Amino acid sequence: MQITLNIDDDVFATAKRVAERQSRPVASVISEMARRGMASGDVVTLERIRQIQDEMDEEEVREANDFSAGRQPPDRAGR
């Protein structure tokens, strides 16, 4: 199904990095993220965010933190 969604920049950036690393389409990664979130029934808490960060590698966490702080990822800097 094709649909237009507004996705926060940091969510899209993270999904894009995962997609590139796994050689998958971004839409597939976002769908998987949504399915996992809905299946878990979890409420987003600081504890859950830390658990997700633990599952990410250090560079992904650093890039996500930089992005949420308004700094562009290295591959986009200066463009």
C-alpha positions, 0 to 999 in steps of 0.5 A: 500500500502506498501512503504519504506520512509525515515522519520525524526527521530523526526517525527517518534518519535512523531508518535510512541508516538501518536500511542502508546497512541492511541493503533494504528499502527504507519503507520496509525498515519503517514498516518493521519498526511500526510492527515491532512497536505495535506488537510489543504494546510498549509505551515509549519510556526512557527505559525503552529508549535506552534498551533500543540504544543498547541494540544499536551500535555506538555510531548509530546512537551518536548519529541519532543524538547529533541529529536530534540536537540539530547537527547534521550527520557527517555524510550531509555536512556542508551540503 
